[in-house]
Amino acid sequence: KIQDGCDHRCSYCIIPDLRGRPVERNGEDIQEEVRMLASSGCAEVVFTGVNLGLFGRGRGIPLGEVVRMAAGVEGIKRIRFGSIEPFCLDEPLLEALAGTPQFCPHLHVPLQSGDAYVLRRMNRGYTPEEFEALIGKARSFLGEDLHLSTDIIVGFPGETEEAFRATLEMLEMTRVGKLHVFPFSAREGTPASSFEKPIPPDEIRSRMDRALMTGSELLGLYSRRWVGKEVEVLVERNQEGKIGGLSRHSVRVETRGDPRPGEIATVTIKDSVKGALIGLV
């Protein structure tokens, strides 16, 4: 974790009141921890924060420089982000990620809604069209195989059936892979807690089911593109020869073989089952 706090103030979020303004660790401290992890045999680092993309905004080294710095540490073979907001994913950062071979081509970029009216009520700071254009730009830097995962909030006050369908359509247009779906839950003290037009609980549950079904279909569609190809897998576990780990594009892979946890194995993908890849070493 290299960042904490947020001052964006989405209308449904209490975090700015609980965590305060954005703060970040200094570059030397981060580099020292990365070196320590690498010396202990860790091949991958994941940078996280409450609002990771606010790292370095006008206060210190940019986030892209942190990525480059980590890539220069001997033994670090993979670098990932936990999550990054759309309004923080700018061109200089994308250039840095694209120019760092160790950075894995997966981005978790929260959408929350694909409807313009709902996004304004959420105070997200972008339109559906801007989100779609941003994802297109990200793919132009990181490749068409970029795995985009995202979050959506279902049942936000004022979300009509048409607005919900617009969200599902946006997921399809941006070719999302992994989808996280959350029902709207009012947080006391936030503007959204007093918004009119609440959605009935039964309707929220119905939309949750539909969104989860769409997410399962989209992850399956993304995963199937790897069938017949070789992927590099960072082994996380080996239980009596049964191996599990993640590909560079953050897709779960299952296979059998001798590689030990922490090693990177090349796996030929034979099938995709429920979004996971099945292969042979």
C-alpha positions as CSV (number, residue, x, y, z in Angstrom):
1,K,0.0,0.0,0.0
2,I,1.6,3.3,-1.1
3,Q,-1.4,5.7,-0.9
4,D,-4.2,6.5,1.5
5,G,-7.1,9.0,1.6
6,C,-9.3,10.6,-1.1
7,D,-10.8,14.0,-1.8
8,H,-12.9,13.1,-4.9
9,R,-16.1,12.8,-2.9
10,C,-18.4,10.5,-4.9
11,S,-21.9,11.2,-3.5
12,Y,-22.3,7.7,-2.1
13,C,-18.8,7.3,-0.5
14,I,-17.9,8.1,3.1
15,I,-14.2,7.4,2.7
16,P,-13.1,11.1,2.4
17,D,-14.6,11.7,5.9
18,L,-13.0,8.6,7.4
19,R,-9.6,8.6,5.7
20,G,-9.0,12.3,5.1
21,R,-7.1,13.9,2.3
22,P,-4.7,12.0,0.0
23,V,-1.3,11.1,1.4
24,E,1.4,8.9,0.0
25,R,4.6,7.1,0.9
26,N,7.9,8.6,-0.3
27,G,9.7,7.0,-3.2
28,E,12.8,5.8,-1.2
29,D,10.5,4.0,1.3
30,I,8.7,2.3,-1.5
31,Q,11.8,1.3,-3.3
32,E,13.3,-0.2,-0.1
33,E,10.2,-2.3,0.5
34,V,10.2,-3.6,-3.1
35,R,13.9,-4.5,-2.7
36,M,13.1,-6.4,0.6
37,L,10.3,-8.3,-1.1
38,A,12.5,-9.2,-4.1
39,S,15.3,-10.4,-1.8
40,S,12.8,-12.7,-0.1
41,G,11.9,-14.3,-3.4
42,C,8.8,-12.3,-4.2
43,A,8.6,-12.0,-8.0
44,E,5.5,-9.7,-8.1
45,V,4.4,-6.5,-6.5
46,V,0.9,-5.0,-6.5
47,F,0.6,-1.3,-5.8
48,T,-2.6,-0.4,-3.9
49,G,-4.2,2.6,-2.3
50,V,-7.5,4.0,-1.3
51,N,-7.3,6.1,-4.5
52,L,-4.1,4.9,-6.0
53,G,-4.2,7.3,-9.0
54,L,-3.9,10.3,-6.7
55,F,-0.4,9.3,-5.9
56,G,2.1,12.1,-6.7
57,R,-0.5,14.5,-8.0
58,G,1.3,17.8,-7.6
59,R,3.1,16.6,-4.5
60,G,5.9,14.2,-5.4
61,I,7.1,11.7,-8.0
62,P,4.4,10.5,-10.4
63,L,2.9,7.0,-10.1
64,G,4.5,6.1,-13.4
65,E,7.9,6.8,-12.0
66,V,7.2,4.5,-9.0
67,V,6.4,1.7,-11.6
68,R,9.7,2.3,-13.4
69,M,11.6,2.4,-10.1
70,A,10.1,-1.0,-9.1
71,A,10.9,-2.5,-12.5
72,G,14.5,-1.6,-11.9
73,V,14.8,-3.8,-8.8
74,E,16.5,-7.1,-9.5
75,G,14.1,-10.1,-9.2
76,I,10.8,-8.2,-9.8
77,K,9.2,-9.9,-12.8
78,R,5.7,-8.6,-12.5
79,I,4.0,-5.3,-11.4
80,R,0.3,-4.7,-11.0
81,F,-2.2,-2.1,-9.8
82,G,-4.9,-3.0,-7.4
83,S,-7.4,-0.5,-8.8
84,I,-7.3,2.9,-10.4
85,E,-10.0,5.4,-11.0
86,P,-10.8,6.5,-14.6
87,F,-10.1,10.2,-13.8
88,C,-6.6,9.2,-12.8
89,L,-5.6,7.1,-15.8
90,D,-3.9,9.8,-17.9
91,E,-1.6,9.5,-20.9
92,P,1.7,10.0,-19.1
93,L,0.8,7.1,-16.8
94,L,-0.2,4.9,-19.7
95,E,3.0,5.7,-21.5
96,A,5.0,4.7,-18.4
97,L,3.0,1.4,-18.0
98,A,3.4,0.6,-21.7
99,G,7.2,1.3,-21.5
100,T,7.6,-1.1,-18.5
101,P,7.8,-4.7,-19.6
102,Q,7.2,-6.0,-16.1
103,F,3.8,-4.2,-15.9
104,C,1.0,-6.7,-16.4
105,P,-1.7,-5.8,-18.9
106,H,-4.6,-5.8,-16.6
107,L,-6.4,-2.7,-15.2
108,H,-9.2,-2.6,-12.7
109,V,-11.0,0.6,-13.6
110,P,-14.3,1.2,-11.7
111,L,-17.2,2.2,-14.0
112,Q,-20.0,2.2,-11.4
113,S,-22.7,3.1,-14.0
114,G,-23.0,3.4,-17.7
115,D,-25.7,6.0,-17.6
116,A,-24.9,9.8,-17.8
117,Y,-27.6,10.8,-15.3
118,V,-26.6,8.3,-12.7
119,L,-22.9,9.2,-13.1
120,R,-23.7,12.8,-12.5
121,R,-25.7,12.0,-9.3
122,M,-22.8,9.8,-8.2
123,N,-20.4,12.8,-8.8
124,R,-18.0,10.4,-10.6
125,G,-16.6,13.2,-12.9
126,Y,-16.9,11.5,-16.3
127,T,-19.5,10.6,-18.9
128,P,-20.1,7.2,-20.4
129,E,-18.6,8.4,-23.6
130,E,-15.4,9.6,-21.8
131,F,-15.1,6.2,-20.0
132,E,-15.4,4.3,-23.3
133,A,-12.8,6.6,-24.9
134,L,-10.4,6.2,-22.0
135,I,-10.6,2.4,-22.2
136,G,-9.9,2.6,-25.9
137,K,-6.8,4.8,-25.2
138,A,-5.6,2.3,-22.6
139,R,-5.8,-0.5,-25.1
140,S,-3.9,1.6,-27.7
141,F,-1.0,1.7,-25.2
142,L,-1.3,-1.7,-23.5
143,G,-2.7,-3.8,-26.3
144,E,-6.0,-5.2,-27.5
145,D,-5.6,-8.2,-25.1
146,L,-5.7,-5.8,-22.1
147,H,-7.9,-7.3,-19.4
148,L,-10.3,-4.7,-18.1
149,S,-12.0,-5.5,-14.9
150,T,-14.5,-3.2,-13.2
151,D,-17.0,-2.5,-10.5
152,I,-20.6,-1.4,-10.9
153,I,-23.2,-0.2,-8.3
154,V,-26.7,-1.6,-8.9
155,G,-29.8,0.2,-7.7
156,F,-28.5,3.7,-7.1
157,P,-31.3,6.1,-6.4
158,G,-32.8,7.2,-9.7
159,E,-31.4,4.3,-11.7
160,T,-34.2,3.4,-14.2
161,E,-34.4,0.2,-16.1
162,E,-33.1,2.1,-19.1
163,A,-30.1,3.4,-17.1
164,F,-29.4,-0.2,-15.9
165,R,-29.5,-1.5,-19.4
166,A,-27.1,1.3,-20.4
167,T,-24.6,0.0,-17.8
168,L,-24.8,-3.6,-19.2
169,E,-24.3,-2.2,-22.7
170,M,-21.2,-0.3,-21.6
171,L,-19.7,-3.4,-20.1
172,E,-20.1,-5.1,-23.4
173,M,-18.9,-2.2,-25.5
174,T,-15.7,-1.9,-23.4
175,R,-15.2,-5.7,-23.4
176,V,-14.9,-6.1,-19.7
177,G,-13.6,-9.3,-18.3
178,K,-13.9,-9.7,-14.6
179,L,-16.9,-7.8,-13.1
180,H,-17.6,-7.0,-9.5
181,V,-21.3,-6.1,-8.7
182,F,-22.4,-4.2,-5.6
183,P,-25.9,-3.3,-4.5
184,F,-26.4,0.4,-3.5
185,S,-26.1,0.8,0.2
186,A,-26.8,4.2,1.7
187,R,-24.0,5.5,4.0
188,E,-25.2,7.9,6.6
189,G,-23.7,11.3,6.1
190,T,-23.2,11.0,2.3
191,P,-25.3,13.1,-0.1
192,A,-26.7,9.9,-1.7
193,S,-28.2,8.7,1.6
194,S,-30.9,11.4,1.2
195,F,-31.5,11.1,-2.6
196,E,-35.0,10.6,-3.8
197,K,-36.2,7.8,-6.1
198,P,-34.9,4.8,-4.1
199,I,-35.0,1.5,-5.9
200,P,-37.1,-1.3,-4.3
201,P,-35.0,-4.1,-2.8
202,D,-36.6,-6.8,-5.0
203,E,-35.7,-4.8,-8.1
204,I,-32.1,-4.4,-6.9
205,R,-31.8,-8.1,-6.4
206,S,-33.2,-8.8,-9.9
207,R,-30.7,-6.3,-11.4
208,M,-27.9,-7.9,-9.4
209,D,-28.7,-11.3,-10.8
210,R,-28.8,-9.9,-14.4
211,A,-25.5,-8.1,-13.9
212,L,-23.8,-11.1,-12.4
213,M,-25.0,-13.2,-15.4
214,T,-23.6,-10.6,-17.8
215,G,-20.3,-10.6,-15.9
216,S,-20.0,-14.4,-16.1
217,E,-20.6,-14.3,-19.9
218,L,-18.1,-11.5,-20.4
219,L,-15.4,-13.2,-18.3
220,G,-15.9,-16.4,-20.3
221,L,-15.7,-14.5,-23.6
222,Y,-12.4,-12.8,-22.5
223,S,-10.9,-16.1,-21.2
224,R,-11.7,-18.1,-24.3
225,R,-9.3,-15.8,-26.3
226,W,-6.4,-17.6,-24.6
227,V,-7.4,-21.1,-25.6
228,G,-4.8,-22.6,-27.9
229,K,-2.1,-20.1,-26.8
230,E,0.8,-20.2,-24.4
231,V,0.6,-18.0,-21.3
232,E,3.0,-17.3,-18.5
233,V,1.7,-18.3,-15.0
234,L,3.0,-17.1,-11.7
235,V,2.5,-20.2,-9.6
236,E,0.7,-19.5,-6.3
237,R,0.1,-23.0,-5.1
238,N,1.2,-26.6,-6.0
239,Q,-0.8,-29.2,-4.1
240,E,0.3,-32.7,-5.1
241,G,1.1,-31.5,-8.6
242,K,-2.1,-29.5,-9.0
243,I,-1.0,-25.9,-9.9
244,G,-2.9,-22.7,-9.6
245,G,-1.9,-19.2,-10.4
246,L,-2.5,-16.1,-12.5
247,S,-1.5,-15.2,-16.0
248,R,0.1,-11.9,-16.8
249,H,-3.4,-10.7,-17.8
250,S,-4.8,-11.6,-14.4
251,V,-6.8,-14.7,-15.4
252,R,-6.9,-17.7,-13.1
253,V,-5.0,-20.7,-14.6
254,E,-5.2,-24.4,-13.4
255,T,-2.7,-27.0,-14.6
256,R,-0.5,-29.9,-13.3
257,G,3.2,-30.1,-13.1
258,D,6.3,-29.6,-11.0
259,P,6.8,-25.8,-10.8
260,R,6.8,-24.5,-7.2
261,P,5.1,-21.4,-5.8
262,G,6.8,-18.3,-6.9
263,E,8.1,-19.7,-10.1
264,I,6.8,-18.7,-13.5
265,A,5.6,-21.5,-15.7
266,T,4.7,-21.5,-19.4
267,V,1.3,-23.2,-19.9
268,T,-0.5,-24.1,-23.1
269,I,-4.2,-23.4,-22.6
270,K,-6.5,-26.2,-23.7
271,D,-9.9,-25.0,-22.3
272,S,-11.7,-22.3,-20.4
273,V,-14.1,-23.3,-17.6
274,K,-16.2,-20.6,-15.8
275,G,-13.6,-18.0,-16.6
276,A,-10.6,-20.0,-15.5
277,L,-8.0,-21.4,-18.0
278,I,-7.1,-25.1,-18.1
279,G,-3.8,-26.0,-19.5
280,L,-0.7,-28.1,-19.8
281,V,2.9,-27.2,-18.7
